[in-house]
């Protein structure tokens, strides 16, 4: 039962921190042999008081937590093995079976997690690209769906906890479903051969990866701007909520369309006429903000905040337009065709 429980814990760690479990298992083995075992057999028996053991735990945890700021694997591996292999009690005793049982249990769970990860990870580079695009734009659509008009207009100030949970959930989607995809597509580009498409495929995939990175960065900036703006726009400007709701629905529809595009490979399913009305609505919103500021009905701080949010939205729409053009340059039939 402990192996299954630890496998579930490691699986959550892999999903939430975007870790590759195969090097993680190697790191756990190395930390077991060269970090935890020497501390358990050589250092801990020389500490005779609870205060000294507590200081050891603090120094150990602080050291690898600091290293984890550079790479999460350096924090999780040594700390997890230390917790599962060592035990501290009022009557401190040291045995051979205790740490060995904990190490074997953790390594078995890590092996199971790494095996499942390798089995379910697509091996064909063209499948990596298609699945990555689908997951990328599906994640973008889910993030846009979670943008409520109240997040932009300042409505419902009596429920800050709901707005905070929405923002936290959006950031989690950005970190887990959006940001990892462009590096995966760039890595898959190195493994694509000439049999899958023409000679200019490498440049097309590189352009696609750069455009997706731009969309991810714009989406992250938009989330940051909304978080900063949410506390500064007064309640009286709820009239911007209907316009923001229309933009949210249009962006969600565009992202869902792009998520379904690679599988079909039909350029006609993507309407280029969607971007211009969106940009025109954003320009109208900017014009309204400037007009209200000129008339004195909008203070400078609120006008500046609204301009930043609208500018971030305009940058996101432009990045989606560039990504759409990059996707339409690729022959997706060769990516979706079966090999056998």
Phi and psi in degrees as GROMACS dihedral restraints (atoms count N, CA, C in turn):
[ dihedral_restraints ]
;  ai    aj    ak    al  type     phi  dphi    fc
    3     4     5     6     1   -68.0    20    10
    4     5     6     7     1   -32.7    20    10
    6     7     8     9     1   -64.3    20    10
    7     8     9    10     1   -44.9    20    10
    9    10    11    12     1   -64.3    20    10
   10    11    12    13     1   -40.4    20    10
   12    13    14    15     1   -63.6    20    10
   13    14    15    16     1   -44.4    20    10
   15    16    17    18     1   -68.8    20    10
   16    17    18    19     1   -33.6    20    10
   18    19    20    21     1   -63.4    20    10
   19    20    21    22     1   -39.4    20    10
   21    22    23    24     1   -63.8    20    10
   22    23    24    25     1   -40.7    20    10
   24    25    26    27     1   -63.9    20    10
   25    26    27    28     1   -44.6    20    10
   27    28    29    30     1   -65.7    20    10
   28    29    30    31     1   -35.7    20    10
   30    31    32    33     1   -63.9    20    10
   31    32    33    34     1   -43.1    20    10
   33    34    35    36     1   -62.9    20    10
   34    35    36    37     1   -39.4    20    10
   36    37    38    39     1   -63.4    20    10
   37    38    39    40     1   -39.1    20    10
   39    40    41    42     1   -65.5    20    10
   40    41    42    43     1   -42.2    20    10
   42    43    44    45     1   -70.6    20    10
   43    44    45    46     1   -42.9    20    10
   45    46    47    48     1   -78.8    20    10
   46    47    48    49     1   -26.3    20    10
   48    49    50    51     1  -110.4    20    10
   49    50    51    52     1     3.5    20    10
   51    52    53    54     1    55.0    20    10
   52    53    54    55     1    49.5    20    10
   54    55    56    57     1   -99.5    20    10
   55    56    57    58     1   149.9    20    10
   57    58    59    60     1   -91.0    20    10
   58    59    60    61     1   115.1    20    10
   60    61    62    63     1   -69.8    20    10
   61    62    63    64     1   -19.9    20    10
   63    64    65    66     1   -66.7    20    10
   64    65    66    67     1   -53.0    20    10
   66    67    68    69     1   -64.1    20    10
   67    68    69    70     1   -25.5    20    10
   69    70    71    72     1   -63.9    20    10
   70    71    72    73     1   -38.5    20    10
   72    73    74    75     1   -65.0    20    10
   73    74    75    76     1   -41.3    20    10
   75    76    77    78     1   -62.3    20    10
   76    77    78    79     1   -40.9    20    10
   78    79    80    81     1   -64.9    20    10
   79    80    81    82     1   -37.3    20    10
   81    82    83    84     1   -65.2    20    10
   82    83    84    85     1   -38.6    20    10
   84    85    86    87     1   -65.5    20    10
   85    86    87    88     1   -45.1    20    10
   87    88    89    90     1   -64.1    20    10
   88    89    90    91     1   -43.1    20    10
   90    91    92    93     1   -67.3    20    10
   91    92    93    94     1   -31.6    20    10
   93    94    95    96     1   -65.3    20    10
   94    95    96    97     1   -45.3    20    10
   96    97    98    99     1   -78.1    20    10
   97    98    99   100     1   -37.3    20    10
   99   100   101   102     1  -112.0    20    10
  100   101   102   103     1    -6.3    20    10
  102   103   104   105     1  -122.2    20    10
  103   104   105   106     1   -60.7    20    10
  105   106   107   108     1   -71.0    20    10
  106   107   108   109     1   -46.6    20    10
  108   109   110   111     1   -60.0    20    10
  109   110   111   112     1   -47.6    20    10
  111   112   113   114     1   -61.6    20    10
  112   113   114   115     1   -38.4    20    10
  114   115   116   117     1   -64.6    20    10
  115   116   117   118     1   -42.5    20    10
  117   118   119   120     1   -69.2    20    10
  118   119   120   121     1   -41.3    20    10
  120   121   122   123     1   -91.3    20    10
  121   122   123   124     1   -27.7    20    10
  123   124   125   126     1  -106.6    20    10
  124   125   126   127     1   -34.5    20    10
  126   127   128   129     1   -96.0    20    10
  127   128   129   130     1   -51.2    20    10
  129   130   131   132     1   -61.6    20    10
  130   131   132   133     1   -39.0    20    10
  132   133   134   135     1   -63.0    20    10
  133   134   135   136     1   -20.0    20    10
  135   136   137   138     1   -85.2    20    10
  136   137   138   139     1    -6.9    20    10
  138   139   140   141     1   -96.8    20    10
  139   140   141   142     1   119.9    20    10
  141   142   143   144     1  -101.6    20    10
  142   143   144   145     1    -7.8    20    10
  144   145   146   147     1  -125.3    20    10
  145   146   147   148     1   159.0    20    10
  147   148   149   150     1   -64.7    20    10
  148   149   150   151     1   -33.9    20    10
  150   151   152   153     1   -64.1    20    10
  151   152   153   154     1   -41.3    20    10
  153   154   155   156     1   -67.1    20    10
  154   155   156   157     1   -39.5    20    10
  156   157   158   159     1   -64.5    20    10
  157   158   159   160     1   -39.0    20    10
  159   160   161   162     1   -64.6    20    10
  160   161   162   163     1   -40.8    20    10
  162   163   164   165     1   -63.2    20    10
  163   164   165   166     1   -38.6    20    10
  165   166   167   168     1   -62.1    20    10
  166   167   168   169     1   -47.1    20    10
  168   169   170   171     1   -60.3    20    10
  169   170   171   172     1   -41.7    20    10
  171   172   173   174     1   -63.8    20    10
  172   173   174   175     1   -47.7    20    10
  174   175   176   177     1   -63.5    20    10
  175   176   177   178     1   -42.6    20    10
  177   178   179   180     1   -62.3    20    10
  178   179   180   181     1   -49.9    20    10
  180   181   182   183     1   -65.6    20    10
  181   182   183   184     1   -40.5    20    10
  183   184   185   186     1   -64.5    20    10
  184   185   186   187     1   -40.4    20    10
  186   187   188   189     1   -62.1    20    10
  187   188   189   190     1   -50.2    20    10
  189   190   191   192     1   -80.2    20    10
  190   191   192   193     1   -22.4    20    10
  192   193   194   195     1   -67.7    20    10
  193   194   195   196     1   -36.2    20    10
  195   196   197   198     1   -66.4    20    10
  196   197   198   199     1   -43.4    20    10
  198   199   200   201     1   -64.9    20    10
  199   200   201   202     1   -31.2    20    10
  201   202   203   204     1   -67.1    20    10
  202   203   204   205     1   -19.0    20    10
  204   205   206   207     1   -66.7    20    10
  205   206   207   208     1   -25.4    20    10
  207   208   209   210     1   -85.9    20    10
  208   209   210   211     1   -38.7    20    10
  210   211   212   213     1  -151.8    20    10
  211   212   213   214     1   122.3    20    10
  213   214   215   216     1   -59.1    20    10
  214   215   216   217     1   -27.4    20    10
  216   217   218   219     1   -65.4    20    10
  217   218   219   220     1   -34.2    20    10
  219   220   221   222     1   -68.2    20    10
  220   221   222   223     1   -20.6    20    10
  222   223   224   225     1   -89.0    20    10
  223   224   225   226     1   -43.3    20    10
  225   226   227   228     1   -74.4    20    10
  226   227   228   229     1   -42.8    20    10
  228   229   230   231     1   -60.6    20    10
  229   230   231   232     1   -62.0    20    10
  231   232   233   234     1   -63.1    20    10
  232   233   234   235     1   -37.1    20    10
  234   235   236   237     1   -68.5    20    10
  235   236   237   238     1   -42.2    20    10
  237   238   239   240     1   -64.6    20    10
  238   239   240   241     1   -42.4    20    10
  240   241   242   243     1   -67.7    20    10
  241   242   243   244     1   -35.7    20    10
  243   244   245   246     1   -65.4    20    10
  244   245   246   247     1   -41.9    20    10
  246   247   248   249     1   -66.3    20    10
  247   248   249   250     1   -41.7    20    10
  249   250   251   252     1   -79.7    20    10
  250   251   252   253     1   -20.8    20    10
  252   253   254   255     1   -99.4    20    10
  253   254   255   256     1   -29.3    20    10
  255   256   257   258     1  -108.6    20    10
  256   257   258   259     1   159.6    20    10
  258   259   260   261     1  -144.9    20    10
  259   260   261   262     1   139.2    20    10
  261   262   263   264     1  -122.0    20    10
  262   263   264   265     1   126.8    20    10
  264   265   266   267     1  -141.8    20    10
  265   266   267   268     1   176.6    20    10
  267   268   269   270     1   -65.9    20    10
  268   269   270   271     1   -34.7    20    10
  270   271   272   273     1  -108.5    20    10
  271   272   273   274     1    83.1    20    10
  273   274   275   276     1   -70.2    20    10
  274   275   276   277     1   127.6    20    10
  276   277   278   279     1  -136.5    20    10
  277   278   279   280     1   154.3    20    10
  279   280   281   282     1  -125.3    20    10
  280   281   282   283     1   127.5    20    10
  282   283   284   285     1  -135.0    20    10
  283   284   285   286     1   169.9    20    10
  285   286   287   288     1   -84.9    20    10
  286   287   288   289     1   -37.5    20    10
  288   289   290   291     1   -71.6    20    10
  289   290   291   292     1   -33.1    20    10
  291   292   293   294     1   -58.7    20    10
  292   293   294   295     1   -60.5    20    10
  294   295   296   297     1   -66.6    20    10
  295   296   297   298     1   -32.6    20    10
  297   298   299   300     1   -66.3    20    10
  298   299   300   301     1   -43.3    20    10
  300   301   302   303     1   -61.5    20    10
  301   302   303   304     1   -44.3    20    10
  303   304   305   306     1   -64.0    20    10
  304   305   306   307     1   -39.7    20    10
  306   307   308   309     1   -66.9    20    10
  307   308   309   310     1   -44.7    20    10
  309   310   311   312     1   -63.9    20    10
  310   311   312   313     1   -41.9    20    10
  312   313   314   315     1   -60.3    20    10
  313   314   315   316     1   -45.9    20    10
  315   316   317   318     1   -69.0    20    10
  316   317   318   319     1   -40.9    20    10
  318   319   320   321     1   -69.0    20    10
  319   320   321   322     1   -35.9    20    10
  321   322   323   324     1   -62.3    20    10
  322   323   324   325     1   -44.2    20    10
  324   325   326   327     1   -63.7    20    10
  325   326   327   328     1   -40.9    20    10
  327   328   329   330     1   -64.9    20    10
  328   329   330   331     1   -37.6    20    10
  330   331   332   333     1   -64.5    20    10
  331   332   333   334     1   -40.8    20    10
  333   334   335   336     1   -63.1    20    10
  334   335   336   337     1   -45.0    20    10
  336   337   338   339     1   -62.2    20    10
  337   338   339   340     1   -43.3    20    10
  339   340   341   342     1   -65.4    20    10
  340   341   342   343     1   -38.0    20    10
  342   343   344   345     1   -65.3    20    10
  343   344   345   346     1   -45.6    20    10
  345   346   347   348     1   -62.8    20    10
  346   347   348   349     1   -39.5    20    10
  348   349   350   351     1   -62.8    20    10
  349   350   351   352     1   -43.2    20    10
  351   352   353   354     1   -69.1    20    10
  352   353   354   355     1   -35.9    20    10
  354   355   356   357     1   -69.4    20    10
  355   356   357   358     1   -41.5    20    10
  357   358   359   360     1   -86.8    20    10
  358   359   360   361     1   -10.9    20    10
  360   361   362   363     1   -78.7    20    10
  361   362   363   364     1   126.9    20    10
  363   364   365   366     1   -66.4    20    10
  364   365   366   367     1   135.9    20    10
  366   367   368   369     1   -92.0    20    10
  367   368   369   370     1   -29.5    20    10
  369   370   371   372     1   -75.4    20    10
  370   371   372   373     1   130.8    20    10
  372   373   374   375     1   -64.2    20    10
  373   374   375   376     1   -34.1    20    10
  375   376   377   378     1   -67.5    20    10
  376   377   378   379     1   -31.7    20    10
  378   379   380   381     1   -69.9    20    10
  379   380   381   382     1   -36.3    20    10
  381   382   383   384     1   -60.5    20    10
  382   383   384   385     1   -42.5    20    10
  384   385   386   387     1   -66.4    20    10
  385   386   387   388     1   -47.7    20    10
  387   388   389   390     1   -65.5    20    10
  388   389   390   391     1   -47.1    20    10
  390   391   392   393     1   -65.8    20    10
  391   392   393   394     1   -36.4    20    10
  393   394   395   396     1   -63.9    20    10
  394   395   396   397     1   -42.3    20    10
  396   397   398   399     1   -63.7    20    10
  397   398   399   400     1   -44.4    20    10
  399   400   401   402     1   -61.4    20    10
  400   401   402   403     1   -46.0    20    10
  402   403   404   405     1   -66.9    20    10
  403   404   405   406     1   -34.8    20    10
  405   406   407   408     1   -63.4    20    10
  406   407   408   409     1   -53.4    20    10
  408   409   410   411     1   -76.5    20    10
  409   410   411   412     1   -27.0    20    10
  411   412   413   414     1   -65.5    20    10
  412   413   414   415     1   -40.5    20    10
  414   415   416   417     1   -64.4    20    10
  415   416   417   418     1   -40.1    20    10
  417   418   419   420     1   -62.0    20    10
  418   419   420   421     1   -41.6    20    10
  420   421   422   423     1   -63.8    20    10
  421   422   423   424     1   -39.0    20    10
  423   424   425   426     1   -67.8    20    10
  424   425   426   427     1   -37.5    20    10
  426   427   428   429     1   -65.5    20    10
  427   428   429   430     1   -45.1    20    10
  429   430   431   432     1   -64.3    20    10
  430   431   432   433     1   -36.3    20    10
  432   433   434   435     1   -63.0    20    10
  433   434   435   436     1   -30.4    20    10
  435   436   437   438     1   -81.1    20    10
  436   437   438   439     1    -7.3    20    10
  438   439   440   441     1   -77.1    20    10
  439   440   441   442     1   108.7    20    10
  441   442   443   444     1   -90.2    20    10
  442   443   444   445     1   149.4    20    10
  444   445   446   447     1   -55.8    20    10
  445   446   447   448     1   -29.6    20    10
  447   448   449   450     1   -66.1    20    10
  448   449   450   451     1   -25.2    20    10
  450   451   452   453     1   -66.6    20    10
  451   452   453   454     1   -28.7    20    10
  453   454   455   456     1   -94.2    20    10
  454   455   456   457     1   -29.2    20    10
  456   457   458   459     1   -97.8    20    10
  457   458   459   460     1   -13.7    20    10
  459   460   461   462     1    84.9    20    10
  460   461   462   463     1    13.9    20    10
  462   463   464   465     1   -72.8    20    10
  463   464   465   466     1   161.5    20    10
  465   466   467   468     1    54.8    20    10
  466   467   468   469     1    55.1    20    10
  468   469   470   471     1   -68.9    20    10
  469   470   471   472     1   -11.4    20    10
  471   472   473   474     1   -77.4    20    10
  472   473   474   475     1    -4.7    20    10
  474   475   476   477     1  -122.7    20    10
  475   476   477   478     1    63.8    20    10
  477   478   479   480     1   -69.1    20    10
  478   479   480   481     1   -26.4    20    10
  480   481   482   483     1   -65.4    20    10
  481   482   483   484     1   -37.9    20    10
  483   484   485   486     1   -64.6    20    10
  484   485   486   487     1   -43.4    20    10
  486   487   488   489     1   -64.7    20    10
  487   488   489   490     1   -37.8    20    10
  489   490   491   492     1   -65.7    20    10
  490   491   492   493     1   -41.8    20    10
  492   493   494   495     1   -66.6    20    10
  493   494   495   496     1   -37.6    20    10
  495   496   497   498     1   -61.4    20    10
  496   497   498   499     1   -46.4    20    10
  498   499   500   501     1   -64.0    20    10
  499   500   501   502     1   -41.0    20    10
  501   502   503   504     1   -64.6    20    10
  502   503   504   505     1   -40.7    20    10
  504   505   506   507     1   -67.3    20    10
  505   506   507   508     1   -38.2    20    10
  507   508   509   510     1   -64.3    20    10
  508   509   510   511     1   -42.7    20    10
  510   511   512   513     1   -64.2    20    10
  511   512   513   514     1   -35.9    20    10
  513   514   515   516     1   -64.6    20    10
  514   515   516   517     1   -40.1    20    10
  516   517   518   519     1   -65.4    20    10
  517   518   519   520     1   -41.0    20    10
  519   520   521   522     1   -61.7    20    10
  520   521   522   523     1   -43.4    20    10
  522   523   524   525     1   -73.2    20    10
  523   524   525   526     1   -31.6    20    10
  525   526   527   528     1   -98.5    20    10
  526   527   528   529     1   -32.7    20    10
  528   529   530   531     1  -111.3    20    10
  529   530   531   532     1   -16.5    20    10
  531   532   533   534     1  -112.9    20    10
  532   533   534   535     1   -56.2    20    10
  534   535   536   537     1   -62.8    20    10
  535   536   537   538     1   -34.4    20    10
  537   538   539   540     1   -73.2    20    10
  538   539   540   541     1   -15.8    20    10
  540   541   542   543     1   -71.3    20    10
  541   542   543   544     1   -48.2    20    10
  543   544   545   546     1   -55.5    20    10
  544   545   546   547     1   -43.7    20    10
  546   547   548   549     1   -63.0    20    10
  547   548   549   550     1   -34.6    20    10
  549   550   551   552     1   -64.4    20    10
  550   551   552   553     1   -40.2    20    10
  552   553   554   555     1   -69.1    20    10
  553   554   555   556     1   -37.9    20    10
  555   556   557   558     1   -64.7    20    10
  556   557   558   559     1   -38.4    20    10
  558   559   560   561     1   -67.6    20    10
  559   560   561   562     1   -38.2    20    10
  561   562   563   564     1   -67.0    20    10
  562   563   564   565     1   -28.9    20    10
  564   565   566   567     1   -60.7    20    10
  565   566   567   568     1   -33.1    20    10
  567   568   569   570     1   -68.5    20    10
  568   569   570   571     1   -23.5    20    10
  570   571   572   573     1  -100.4    20    10
  571   572   573   574     1    -3.9    20    10
  573   574   575   576     1   -76.7    20    10
  574   575   576   577     1   130.7    20    10
  576   577   578   579     1   -97.6    20    10
  577   578   579   580     1   173.5    20    10
  579   580   581   582     1   -70.8    20    10
  580   581   582   583     1   -13.3    20    10
  582   583   584   585     1   -71.8    20    10
  583   584   585   586     1   -25.5    20    10
  585   586   587   588     1   -77.6    20    10
  586   587   588   589     1   -31.9    20    10
  588   589   590   591     1  -161.0    20    10
  589   590   591   592     1  -167.3    20    10
  591   592   593   594     1   -74.7    20    10
  592   593   594   595     1  -174.6    20    10
  594   595   596   597     1   -72.8    20    10
  595   596   597   598     1   -23.5    20    10
  597   598   599   600     1   -91.7    20    10
  598   599   600   601     1    15.2    20    10
  600   601   602   603     1   -63.0    20    10
  601   602   603   604     1   -40.7    20    10
  603   604   605   606     1   -60.1    20    10
  604   605   606   607     1   -44.3    20    10
  606   607   608   609     1   -66.3    20    10
  607   608   609   610     1   -36.7    20    10
  609   610   611   612     1   -66.0    20    10
  610   611   612   613     1   -42.1    20    10
  612   613   614   615     1   -68.0    20    10
  613   614   615   616     1   -36.7    20    10
  615   616   617   618     1   -64.4    20    10
  616   617   618   619     1   -42.5    20    10
  618   619   620   621     1   -63.2    20    10
  619   620   621   622     1   -39.9    20    10
  621   622   623   624     1   -62.9    20    10
  622   623   624   625     1   -44.4    20    10
  624   625   626   627     1   -62.0    20    10
  625   626   627   628     1   -39.9    20    10
  627   628   629   630     1   -65.5    20    10
  628   629   630   631     1   -39.8    20    10
  630   631   632   633     1   -67.9    20    10
  631   632   633   634     1   -37.4    20    10
  633   634   635   636     1   -66.9    20    10
  634   635   636   637     1   -37.2    20    10
  636   637   638   639     1   -62.7    20    10
  637   638   639   640     1   -37.9    20    10
  639   640   641   642     1   -64.4    20    10
  640   641   642   643     1   -41.9    20    10
  642   643   644   645     1   -62.0    20    10
  643   644   645   646     1   -44.5    20    10
  645   646   647   648     1   -62.2    20    10
  646   647   648   649     1   -43.1    20    10
  648   649   650   651     1   -65.4    20    10
  649   650   651   652     1   -41.6    20    10
  651   652   653   654     1   -63.8    20    10
  652   653   654   655     1   -39.5    20    10
  654   655   656   657     1   -66.4    20    10
  655   656   657   658     1   -37.7    20    10
  657   658   659   660     1   -66.8    20    10
  658   659   660   661     1   -41.9    20    10
  660   661   662   663     1   -64.2    20    10
  661   662   663   664     1   -39.7    20    10
  663   664   665   666     1   -61.7    20    10
  664   665   666   667     1   -42.9    20    10
  666   667   668   669     1   -62.9    20    10
  667   668   669   670     1   -40.5    20    10
  669   670   671   672     1   -66.3    20    10
  670   671   672   673     1   -41.5    20    10
  672   673   674   675     1   -65.5    20    10
  673   674   675   676     1   -40.3    20    10
  675   676   677   678     1   -66.0    20    10
  676   677   678   679     1   -38.9    20    10
  678   679   680   681     1   -63.6    20    10
  679   680   681   682     1   -37.6    20    10
  681   682   683   684     1   -74.0    20    10
  682   683   684   685     1   -33.2    20    10
  684   685   686   687     1   -81.6    20    10
  685   686   687   688     1   -27.5    20    10
  687   688   689   690     1   -57.8    20    10
  688   689   690   691     1   -30.0    20    10
  690   691   692   693     1   -92.1    20    10
  691   692   693   694     1    -5.2    20    10
  693   694   695   696     1  -110.9    20    10
  694   695   696   697     1   -20.9    20    10
  696   697   698   699     1   -83.2    20    10
  697   698   699   700     1   126.3    20    10
  699   700   701   702     1   -69.2    20    10
  700   701   702   703     1   165.8    20    10
  702   703   704   705     1   -64.8    20    10
  703   704   705   706     1   -28.7    20    10
  705   706   707   708     1   -66.0    20    10
  706   707   708   709     1   -11.1    20    10
  708   709   710   711     1  -103.4    20    10
  709   710   711   712     1    38.0    20    10
  711   712   713   714     1   -72.5    20    10
  712   713   714   715     1    -8.2    20    10
  714   715   716   717     1   -67.9    20    10
  715   716   717   718     1   -15.7    20    10
  717   718   719   720     1   -78.5    20    10
  718   719   720   721     1   -12.7    20    10
  720   721   722   723     1   -62.6    20    10
  721   722   723   724     1   -45.4    20    10
  723   724   725   726     1   -60.7    20    10
  724   725   726   727     1   -40.1    20    10
  726   727   728   729     1   -64.4    20    10
  727   728   729   730     1   -43.6    20    10
  729   730   731   732     1   -63.1    20    10
  730   731   732   733     1   -35.8    20    10
  732   733   734   735     1   -65.3    20    10
  733   734   735   736     1   -39.7    20    10
  735   736   737   738     1   -64.6    20    10
  736   737   738   739     1   -41.8    20    10
  738   739   740   741     1   -64.9    20    10
  739   740   741   742     1   -40.6    20    10
  741   742   743   744     1   -61.1    20    10
  742   743   744   745     1   -43.9    20    10
  744   745   746   747     1   -65.7    20    10
  745   746   747   748     1   -40.2    20    10
  747   748   749   750     1   -65.7    20    10
  748   749   750   751     1   -41.8    20    10
  750   751   752   753     1   -66.0    20    10
  751   752   753   754     1   -40.0    20    10
  753   754   755   756     1   -62.3    20    10
  754   755   756   757     1   -43.7    20    10
  756   757   758   759     1   -62.8    20    10
  757   758   759   760     1   -41.4    20    10
  759   760   761   762     1   -62.7    20    10
  760   761   762   763     1   -43.4    20    10
  762   763   764   765     1   -65.8    20    10
  763   764   765   766     1   -40.2    20    10
  765   766   767   768     1   -65.5    20    10
  766   767   768   769     1   -37.1    20    10
  768   769   770   771     1   -65.2    20    10
  769   770   771   772     1   -43.1    20    10
  771   772   773   774     1   -66.5    20    10
  772   773   774   775     1   -32.8    20    10
  774   775   776   777     1   -66.3    20    10
  775   776   777   778     1   -31.7    20    10
  777   778   779   780     1   -90.1    20    10
  778   779   780   781     1    -7.0    20    10
  780   781   782   783     1   -69.0    20    10
  781   782   783   784     1   -48.8    20    10
  783   784   785   786     1   -59.8    20    10
  784   785   786   787     1   -36.1    20    10
  786   787   788   789     1   -66.3    20    10
  787   788   789   790     1   -39.3    20    10
  789   790   791   792     1   -81.7    20    10
  790   791   792   793     1   -39.7    20    10
  792   793   794   795     1    72.4    20    10
  793   794   795   796     1    14.5    20    10
  795   796   797   798     1   -99.0    20    10
  796   797   798   799     1   116.8    20    10
  798   799   800   801     1   -67.2    20    10
  799   800   801   802     1   -21.3    20    10
  801   802   803   804     1   -69.6    20    10
  802   803   804   805     1   -17.9    20    10
  804   805   806   807     1   -74.6    20    10
  805   806   807   808     1   -15.3    20    10
  807   808   809   810     1  -101.7    20    10
  808   809   810   811     1   113.1    20    10
  810   811   812   813     1   -87.5    20    10
  811   812   813   814     1   122.8    20    10
  813   814   815   816     1   -77.2    20    10
  814   815   816   817     1    -8.1    20    10
  816   817   818   819     1   -82.3    20    10
  817   818   819   820     1    -0.6    20    10
  819   820   821   822     1   -81.3    20    10
  820   821   822   823     1   -32.5    20    10
  822   823   824   825     1   -69.3    20    10
  823   824   825   826     1   -42.8    20    10
  825   826   827   828     1   -62.9    20    10
  826   827   828   829     1   -45.8    20    10
  828   829   830   831     1   -59.6    20    10
  829   830   831   832     1   -35.9    20    10
  831   832   833   834     1   -63.1    20    10
  832   833   834   835     1   -46.6    20    10
  834   835   836   837     1   -64.8    20    10
  835   836   837   838     1   -35.8    20    10
  837   838   839   840     1   -66.7    20    10
  838   839   840   841     1   -38.6    20    10
  840   841   842   843     1   -64.2    20    10
  841   842   843   844     1   -39.6    20    10
  843   844   845   846     1   -67.2    20    10
  844   845   846   847     1   -39.4    20    10
  846   847   848   849     1   -63.7    20    10
  847   848   849   850     1   -39.0    20    10
  849   850   851   852     1   -64.4    20    10
  850   851   852   853     1   -36.7    20    10
  852   853   854   855     1   -66.3    20    10
  853   854   855   856     1   -42.7    20    10
  855   856   857   858     1   -61.8    20    10
  856   857   858   859     1   -42.0    20    10
  858   859   860   861     1   -61.9    20    10
  859   860   861   862     1   -39.6    20    10
  861   862   863   864     1   -65.6    20    10
  862   863   864   865     1   -39.1    20    10
  864   865   866   867     1   -63.2    20    10
  865   866   867   868     1   -46.7    20    10
  867   868   869   870     1   -63.4    20    10
  868   869   870   871     1   -38.5    20    10
  870   871   872   873     1   -66.3    20    10
  871   872   873   874     1   -43.6    20    10
  873   874   875   876     1   -64.2    20    10
  874   875   876   877     1   -36.5    20    10
  876   877   878   879     1   -68.6    20    10
  877   878   879   880     1   -38.9    20    10
  879   880   881   882     1   -66.9    20    10
  880   881   882   883     1   -33.8    20    10
  882   883   884   885     1   -80.2    20    10
  883   884   885   886     1    -8.0    20    10
  885   886   887   888     1    85.4    20    10
  886   887   888   889     1     5.7    20    10
  888   889   890   891     1   -87.2    20    10
  889   890   891   892     1    -4.3    20    10
  891   892   893   894     1  -133.3    20    10
  892   893   894   895     1   126.8    20    10
  894   895   896   897     1   -76.4    20    10
  895   896   897   898     1   166.5    20    10
  897   898   899   900     1   -64.2    20    10
  898   899   900   901     1   -41.0    20    10
  900   901   902   903     1   -63.5    20    10
  901   902   903   904     1   -44.5    20    10
  903   904   905   906     1   -66.7    20    10
  904   905   906   907     1   -39.8    20    10
  906   907   908   909     1   -63.9    20    10
  907   908   909   910     1   -42.0    20    10
  909   910   911   912     1   -63.6    20    10
  910   911   912   913     1   -42.7    20    10
  912   913   914   915     1   -63.4    20    10
  913   914   915   916     1   -43.5    20    10
  915   916   917   918     1   -64.2    20    10
  916   917   918   919     1   -39.7    20    10
  918   919   920   921     1   -63.7    20    10
  919   920   921   922     1   -37.3    20    10
  921   922   923   924     1   -66.3    20    10
  922   923   924   925     1   -42.8    20    10
  924   925   926   927     1   -64.7    20    10
  925   926   927   928     1   -45.9    20    10
  927   928   929   930     1   -65.1    20    10
  928   929   930   931     1   -37.7    20    10
  930   931   932   933     1   -63.2    20    10
  931   932   933   934     1   -38.8    20    10
  933   934   935   936     1   -65.8    20    10
  934   935   936   937     1   -40.4    20    10
  936   937   938   939     1   -63.2    20    10
  937   938   939   940     1   -41.4    20    10
  939   940   941   942     1   -64.4    20    10
  940   941   942   943     1   -39.4    20    10
  942   943   944   945     1   -64.5    20    10
  943   944   945   946     1   -37.4    20    10
  945   946   947   948     1   -65.4    20    10
  946   947   948   949     1   -43.3    20    10
  948   949   950   951     1   -62.6    20    10
  949   950   951   952     1   -41.8    20    10
  951   952   953   954     1   -64.5    20    10
  952   953   954   955     1   -40.3    20    10
  954   955   956   957     1   -65.4    20    10
  955   956   957   958     1   -39.4    20    10
  957   958   959   960     1   -63.4    20    10
  958   959   960   961     1   -36.5    20    10
  960   961   962   963     1   -64.9    20    10
  961   962   963   964     1   -42.3    20    10
  963   964   965   966     1   -65.8    20    10
  964   965   966   967     1   -41.6    20    10
  966   967   968   969     1   -63.9    20    10
  967   968   969   970     1   -37.1    20    10
  969   970   971   972     1   -62.4    20    10
  970   971   972   973     1   -45.2    20    10
  972   973   974   975     1   -62.9    20    10
  973   974   975   976     1   -38.6    20    10
  975   976   977   978     1   -66.1    20    10
  976   977   978   979     1   -38.3    20    10
  978   979   980   981     1   -68.4    20    10
  979   980   981   982     1   -35.2    20    10
  981   982   983   984     1   -74.2    20    10
  982   983   984   985     1   -13.8    20    10
  984   985   986   987     1   -81.8    20    10
  985   986   987   988     1   -10.7    20    10
  987   988   989   990     1  -100.2    20    10
  988   989   990   991     1   139.8    20    10
  990   991   992   993     1   -84.5    20    10
  991   992   993   994     1   100.2    20    10
  993   994   995   996     1   -80.3    20    10
  994   995   996   997     1    -9.5    20    10
  996   997   998   999     1   -64.8    20    10
  997   998   999  1000     1   -37.1    20    10
  999  1000  1001  1002     1   -69.4    20    10
 1000  1001  1002  1003     1   -22.8    20    10
 1002  1003  1004  1005     1   -80.8    20    10
 1003  1004  1005  1006     1   -36.5    20    10
 1005  1006  1007  1008     1   -93.2    20    10
 1006  1007  1008  1009     1    -7.1    20    10
 1008  1009  1010  1011     1   -73.4    20    10
 1009  1010  1011  1012     1   139.5    20    10
 1011  1012  1013  1014     1   -70.5    20    10
 1012  1013  1014  1015     1   148.0    20    10
 1014  1015  1016  1017     1   -77.3    20    10
 1015  1016  1017  1018     1   -33.8    20    10
